[in-house]
Structures are given as structure tokens and as C-alpha cells.
């Protein structure tokens, strides 16, 4: 019921606005909107909202960590399109208790990640809040139009691939909720790393078809690709890459891993995997195939029942 409500709301909003504006703007439905620029370049634009008590716990997260995370989750969306980020806007609704030193430290974390990737802060807004901290970031990126990776590009026969192990963030959140704030997995949860260089590199590879980032969990995010592309998937439960200290359910349903999920021409995967490992020092993980059919995931293998019972994060 909640999942249908979430998608129904997005559909209503999209349909309400689909006849407004220029036709060559690609809007709701992907990790980023795509906006034409002069020549062959396109600008991609995304926004994410983080709310106290929903997306983070202040007593478990330092101001610097939250500043970095607020930008990181947006840069991850830019990477998922194969684009390179260049600017951001930051808006905060700030309770009185967090003004002064706290916000200075938050901005230092935000600046640190901005400087790492050369992302200029070009604007935003501030206001007071009587009900907790809310942070909203807009990130902008640039990419050639023929390099854009969309969720709608998966084809039957493609392999389903991710850029790393999954579930560490969910396991870290479990540690935090149990009061264990200082574990390695808790640190992973508080410090997501957007795969900016990996996304831009994959954007240059024509054998890579559909792509998005893993923010809501494999079970939810793979379905986004399937629905956008009008295809089905078969996933081997034994080959899903699970992080050390995490469970299979964490990997399938936990979310906030911010690895890249993509589909690739099966004849080109071996070469792509070799090149990726040479470039980044980590392995690509293939664990399923795209099939013809209605959008659904068929889980198979010894642990298929665990996967089938798992649901990714829903925003309502």
C-alpha cells in the first residue's frame, strides 16, 4: 500500500506538469533531470532532502559528517547519469540550538567534499525551524548528450552489475540504533562515498546501458530500471555481493550503499571488468540478467526466499 502510494504521488505530479515547459527537457523519472546546453553538452540536475529523525540522527552523526553526506547523496545521483558535477545549492531549515559552532562545522564538512570534487557552492537559502533540522541540496553536473546513462536503456540479455559490495550501510545503521556509534560499519553509514570518477568512466563506455545509484536498496532500485525499460530480471541470490558484517537482507533491502547499479552487454563484460579493476582497484560484480517480460524480479538460487521477502526502502 505504501509503495503504491509513493509511486502514485510521483506519477500524479509528473502528469500534472508534463505539458509545461520545453519538450527537450527530460524531467521526472531518472536520477537527474537533463537540460539542453549549447553544442553537445547537457546539464543534469538533481535534488535530495534530508530530514532529522528520518534520514539522520543528530546524536549519532557529527556536523562534519552530515555536511559531507548532504552533498554526497546528491553527487551520487549525478554520477549515476555518467556526468561530472560542477556546482551545488544548499538550503537549510535550522533550529536555534544548531546555530553558531554546529553550523560552522557542518559547512566545513560540506566544503571538504565540495573541494575534493571541485563543486562550487553557488547559492541556496536559510530559514529557521521549530521542528528539527532539514537540509536540501541541488547538484548540477555536465555530460555530453551521447554519454548520458538512463534507467530506461536496459535490454534483454544484459548482465546486471554493481560497482561493489552491498549492505554495509544498513548494517551500520543497525549498529547505531543499538547504541554502537563507533563501529566500522557505523562509520560507513555516516560517511557515504559518491562514485564520481567511476560514474564518469562508465559513462564513457557504450557497452554500459542503463544505470542508477543504489540508495533505496537493490530490491527497489532494480525495479526502477525494470519499469523504466519495460523488462524483467533474473537475479542469482548466491552471487549478490554482500559486505563483510552485513546480511543478504541488508544488501537487498537496506539502501544507502551509493554504489552504481547498471546493465551491460554480456559480450563486453569481461573486458569492462578488467579495465575497471585496473582503473579503480576494485571488482565489478555481476549477479543477474535482464529478460523480456513484465517488470518484475525473479530471484533464484539457494537464498531466493530471503530476497523475495525483502523490500527496499519506501519514502512513505
N, C-alpha and C positions, 0 to 999 in steps of 0.2 A: 504494500500500500504506500509506504513512504517513498519507495523508489519510483513508483508510477507518478506520485505527486511531484517529485523533483523534476523528472523529465517532462511532465505535463506543463509545469510552470515555464520551463525554458522554451518549450515549443510554442506556448501562447505568446510569450514575449517576442520570439523570433517572427512569428506570423504577423504580429501587430505592427512590426517595423519593417518588414521585408520589402515594401513598396516605396520606402522613403530613402532618398539619397541616390548616389551614383551606382549604376549597375555593376561596375567593375570593382567595387569594394567587396571583399569577401568577409562577411561578418560572423555571426554566432554559429558555432558548430565545430571549431577547431581549437587548438591550444592558443592561437593568436588570430586576431583579425589581420587581413592583408590589404594594404592600401597602396595604390599605384604611386610611383615617383617618376621623375624624368628618366628616360632611357630604359635600360634593362633592369634596374634596381626596383625592389619593392620594400616598403616598410612594414614590419609586423608589430603589433601592439597587443598587450595583454594586461590584465589587472587581477589582483588577488586581495582578498580581505581576510585579516587575521583578528579574531576577537578573543579577549581574555576569557578563560574558562571553557572555551570551545577548541581553540587551536593552540593554546599555550597556557601554562600555569606560572604565574609570576614568581612564586616561591621556589620553583624548580628550575628557573631559567635566568641567567644573568642578563642585564640590559644589553651588553655587547652581543651576546648570543642571539637575543631576539632581534636586534638591529640587523645582524647578518642574515638571519633566517627570513625576515620580512622581505629582503631583496632577493635572497636565493631562490625562493619558491617561484618568483616571477621570472627570474633569469632562466630557470629550468624550462618554463613554457617557451621562451624564445629559442632555447637550444633544441626543443622538440620539433621546431619547424625547420631546423637546419641553419638558422640565422645567427648572426653575431650581434649581441646587444651593444647599444651605444649611449642610451640615456634612460633616466627614470624620473618619476614624480612620486613624492611621498606626502601622504596626508595622515594626520594622527588626531584622534579624539582622546584628550589627555586628562585623566583625573588629577586633582590638585596634589595628591600625595606623591605623584611621579614627576613633578616639575623640579627643575634645578639639576642636581647631580645625576639623578636617574636618567633624564632625557639626554644629558650630555654624554653619558656612557652609551646609551642606545645609539646615538648618532655616530659615535666613534666606531661601533661595530658595523653600522651601515656604510660608513665611509671606507672602512677596511676592505670590504668586499667590492665596493664600487671601484676603489683604486686598483684592486687585483685584476679586474677585467676592463678597466678604462671606461667605466659607465658614469657619465656626468649626471649629477642631480640638477634638473632644470626647472623644478617648481614643485607645487603641491599646495597643501592647506593645513591649518591647525585650528582646533577648536577645543573647548572644554568638554568634559564628560562627567556625569554624575553616576554612571553605572559601570565603570570599568574602562580599560584601555582597548581601543580599536585602532588598527593600523591598516591603511590601504596604500598599495603601491601600484603604479603603472610602469611597465617596462616597454621600451621600444628597441627594435632591432632592425637590421638591414640584411638583405639577401637578394641575389639575382633571381628573377622570376622563374627561370627554368631549374632552379635548385630547391625550390620550396618543397618540404615534405608535409603531406596532408594525411589525415586519418582515412580519407576516402580512397586511397590508392592501393589497397591490398588486393591481390589477385589469387585465384585458386591455384594451388601448388606452391605458393610462397612458404618459406620457413618462418616461424615465429621466434624472435630473438630478443634477448635483453643484454644490456651492457655490463651486467654484474649481478652479484648475489642479492637476494631479496629477503625482507623480513627483519632486518636489524633494527630499523626504526620502531616497528611495532613492539619488538622485544624490549627495546629501550624504554618505551612508554610504559610498559608493564613494570619495569624496574622502578621508574619514577613514581607510579601510582602506589607502589608498595613501600615507598619511602627511601629507596636506594638511589639517590641522586648522582652518585659518583662512579657508577659502573661504566665500563667502556661502551656498552650498548646505550645507556642513557645519554652519553655524550654524542653518540651517532644521531640519536633522535633530536637533540637540541641543536645540532650543527650540520644541517643538510648541505651537501656539496652539489651545486648545479653542474651538469656535464657540458659546459660551454664549448670547450675545444672538441670534445667527442661529437657533439651535435653538429658543429660546423663541418667537421671532417666527414661525417656520414651524409651531410647534405650535398657534398661534392660527388658522392658515389651514386651513379644512375641505377645500380642494381638494388639499392635500398628503395623500397616503395613507400608504404605507409609508415608513419612514425608519430609517437607521442611520448610524454613523460609519465612515469608511474607515481602518481600522487594519491590515488584513492584505493590502490590495491589491484593486483593482476586481474582478479575476477571481474571488477568493474571496468578497468581501463581497457582490457582486451575487448570487452563488449562494445566500447565506444568505437573502436576501429571496425569491428564487425558490422555494426549498424550503419556507420558512415559508408562502408564499402559494399554493403549488401552481400556478405559472405558469412560462412560458418568457420569453426575452428575445431581441430582435434589436438588436445594437449596431453602429453605424457606426464602423469603425476610423478613419475620417478626421475624425471630429468629437470624439473623445476629447480633452479639454483637457490638453495636455502642458505642464508648466512649462518655462520657459527654462533651458537647460542640462541638461535631462533627456531621456531617450529614451521612446519609446512603451512599451517593455517596463518601464521604471521606473514609468510611470503605471499600467500594467495589473497588474503583479505586485509592485511594490516595497513597498507598505504604509507605514504610519506617516505618512500625509498628514493625517489627522484632519479632513478636510473632511467635510461631510454628504452622504450619498447618499440620494436619495428619489425616489418616483414621484408623478406629479401628473396630474390631469385635464387632457387636452390642450386642452380648450376654455378653460381658465383660465390656461394657462401664460404667455401674453404679458403679461397683466395682472400676474401674480405676479412675473415677471421685471422689469417696470418698477418695481413697488413695492419689490422687493428692492434694486435698484440705487439707487433714491432713498434708501432707508433706510441701506444699508451701503456704498455707493460701489463695489461690485464686481458682476460679472455672474454670473448663473446660466448653466450650460452644459447643454444638452440634447443627448444623443448616442445615444438608442435608444428602443425601445418595448417594453412588456410585451405578450406574446402568450399565447393559450391554448396549452396543451400541457404535456408533462412538463418538470420543472425543468432547463433547460439554456440555455446562451448560444449563439446563432448570431451569429458575427462576420461582418460583410460589409464591402465596400469594398476599396480597393487594398492596405491593410496588414492585412487579416484574418488572414493566415497568421502574422504576428508575434504577434497577440493570442491566436490559438488555441494557439500553442506556449508561451504564458506561463502560469505558475501562481502564484497568490498565496502568501503566507507560510503555512506549516503549523507548528503548535506542537510537533510531534514529529518 
